[in-house]
Amino acid sequence: MQITLDLSEDLARRVSGLEEKLPLALALGLDELASRPQEGFKGFVEILEFLANLPSPEEVLALRPSETLQAQIDQLAEKYRAEALTANETLLWKQYEYLEHVVRMAKARAYLKLQEQADAA
């Protein structure tokens, strides 16, 4: 397949003399892009890292999504209600639902732990 690209002068200078290596550079670049977390995944990482730090029950109960994650969820929820999600967005929506389930379970356990501590006191 032949592809024609318009390059900036700076990029054209950088690839000058490397034409035979451009397919490899493109393949490596695509691999790099594919290996990066999806945009929605950043919110998962925040919450999973928080839980991995073994927070106190009070910290778990106070857990709220970041503004960025909440905005992503709100945007998808709006599209979901309009039944306009793409296949990828539907998958992301299901992942958000699962993450919410995990957080609710963590909060329920944190609440029970606080209740046990209060009963023992």
Secondary structure, 3 states (H helix, E strand, C coil): CCCCCCCCHHHHHHHCCCHHHHHHHHHHHHHHHHHCCCCCHHHHHHHHHHHHCCCCHHHHHCCCCCHHHHHHHHHHHHHHHCCCCCHHHHHHHHHHHHHHHHHHHHHHHHHHHHHHHHHHC
